Amino acid sequence: MMTYKFSNDKPIFVQIYEQIQSEIVSNKLSHGQKLPSVRVLAEQYKVNPNTIQKALSLLEDKGLIYTDRTNGKFVSHSKNLISETHEQIIETKINSFFEEMQKLGYTEKEIIKLIKKREKNK
């Protein structure tokens, strides 16, 4: 069982939402795969079931999961939606990285040069 460490910078249900979202867009959870029950997820994350329910509601609002009334919650079958979500996450992270680097005084060209240098050194 994995141990999750939560930060204080955002609500726990948002962090759980982001974790499950990441598992969906990276295909750790596949299209149509059944999710564990709220109770099981609450035990895994060591949080209140209401916290899990909030996270799952966000995922459902985004269309990344759906509820089959009698069978539970499942990962969306929409490969396009999952792919678009993946691209949005990547774009957000790249933008955030560039903003942080620019706060440190780097220009976009310097940042790209540093990335290329890092790639060569691998």
C-alpha positions as CSV (number, residue, x, y, z in Angstrom):
1,M,0.0,0.0,0.0
2,M,1.3,3.4,-0.9
3,T,1.6,6.2,1.6
4,Y,0.4,9.6,0.5
5,K,1.9,12.8,1.9
6,F,-0.3,15.8,1.6
7,S,1.0,19.4,1.5
8,N,-0.6,22.4,3.2
9,D,-0.8,24.5,0.1
10,K,-4.2,23.2,-1.2
11,P,-7.1,21.2,0.2
12,I,-6.6,17.4,0.5
13,F,-9.5,16.6,-1.8
14,V,-7.9,18.7,-4.6
15,Q,-4.6,16.8,-4.0
16,I,-6.4,13.5,-4.3
17,Y,-8.3,14.7,-7.4
18,E,-4.9,15.6,-9.0
19,Q,-3.4,12.3,-8.0
20,I,-6.2,10.2,-9.5
21,Q,-6.3,12.6,-12.5
22,S,-2.6,11.9,-13.0
23,E,-3.1,8.2,-12.8
24,I,-5.8,8.5,-15.5
25,V,-3.9,10.6,-18.0
26,S,-0.7,8.5,-17.5
27,N,-2.8,5.3,-18.2
28,K,-2.0,3.8,-14.8
29,L,-5.8,3.7,-14.7
30,S,-7.1,2.5,-18.1
31,H,-10.2,3.5,-20.1
32,G,-13.2,1.9,-18.6
33,Q,-11.4,0.6,-15.5
34,K,-13.4,0.3,-12.3
35,L,-12.2,2.5,-9.5
36,P,-12.1,1.2,-5.9
37,S,-15.0,2.1,-3.7
38,V,-15.1,5.3,-1.8
39,R,-14.5,3.4,1.4
40,V,-11.4,1.6,0.0
41,L,-10.0,4.8,-1.4
42,A,-10.5,6.5,2.0
43,E,-8.6,3.7,3.6
44,Q,-5.8,3.9,1.0
45,Y,-5.4,7.7,1.4
46,K,-6.2,7.6,5.1
47,V,-8.8,10.3,4.8
48,N,-12.5,10.7,5.5
49,P,-14.8,9.2,2.9
50,N,-16.4,12.7,2.4
51,T,-12.9,13.9,1.2
52,I,-12.7,11.1,-1.4
53,Q,-16.3,11.9,-2.5
54,K,-15.4,15.5,-3.1
55,A,-12.4,14.5,-5.2
56,L,-14.4,12.0,-7.2
57,S,-17.1,14.6,-7.8
58,L,-14.5,16.9,-9.3
59,L,-13.3,14.1,-11.6
60,E,-16.9,13.3,-12.6
61,D,-17.6,17.0,-13.3
62,K,-14.6,17.0,-15.6
63,G,-15.8,13.9,-17.3
64,L,-12.8,11.8,-16.4
65,I,-14.8,9.3,-14.5
66,Y,-18.5,8.3,-14.6
67,T,-20.9,6.5,-12.3
68,D,-22.7,3.3,-13.3
69,R,-25.5,3.5,-10.7
70,T,-25.3,-0.2,-9.7
71,N,-21.7,-1.0,-10.5
72,G,-19.6,1.9,-9.2
73,K,-17.3,4.5,-10.7
74,F,-15.3,4.0,-13.8
75,V,-12.6,5.8,-15.8
76,S,-14.0,7.5,-18.9
77,H,-13.8,5.8,-22.3
78,S,-13.2,9.2,-24.0
79,K,-9.6,9.0,-25.1
80,N,-9.9,12.5,-26.6
81,L,-11.0,14.0,-23.2
82,I,-8.2,12.2,-21.4
83,S,-5.6,13.3,-24.0
84,E,-6.9,16.9,-23.9
85,T,-6.6,16.8,-20.1
86,H,-3.1,15.5,-20.3
87,E,-2.1,18.3,-22.7
88,Q,-3.7,20.9,-20.3
89,I,-1.7,19.6,-17.4
90,I,1.5,19.6,-19.4
91,E,0.9,23.2,-20.6
92,T,0.1,24.3,-17.0
93,K,3.3,22.8,-15.6
94,I,5.5,24.2,-18.4
95,N,4.0,27.7,-17.9
96,S,4.5,27.4,-14.2
97,F,8.1,26.3,-14.7
98,F,8.8,29.2,-17.0
99,E,7.2,31.7,-14.7
100,E,9.3,30.5,-11.8
101,M,12.5,30.6,-13.8
102,Q,11.7,34.1,-15.0
103,K,11.2,35.2,-11.4
104,L,14.8,34.0,-10.9
105,G,15.9,36.3,-13.7
106,Y,16.2,33.9,-16.7
107,T,14.9,34.8,-20.1
108,E,13.0,32.3,-22.2
109,K,16.1,31.7,-24.4
110,E,18.3,31.1,-21.4
111,I,15.8,28.7,-20.0
112,I,15.7,26.7,-23.2
113,K,19.5,26.8,-23.4
114,L,19.6,25.3,-19.8
115,I,17.1,22.6,-20.8
116,K,19.2,21.7,-23.9
117,K,22.3,21.6,-21.8
118,R,20.7,19.3,-19.3
119,E,19.5,17.0,-22.0
120,K,23.0,16.7,-23.4
121,N,24.4,15.8,-20.0
122,K,22.0,12.9,-19.5
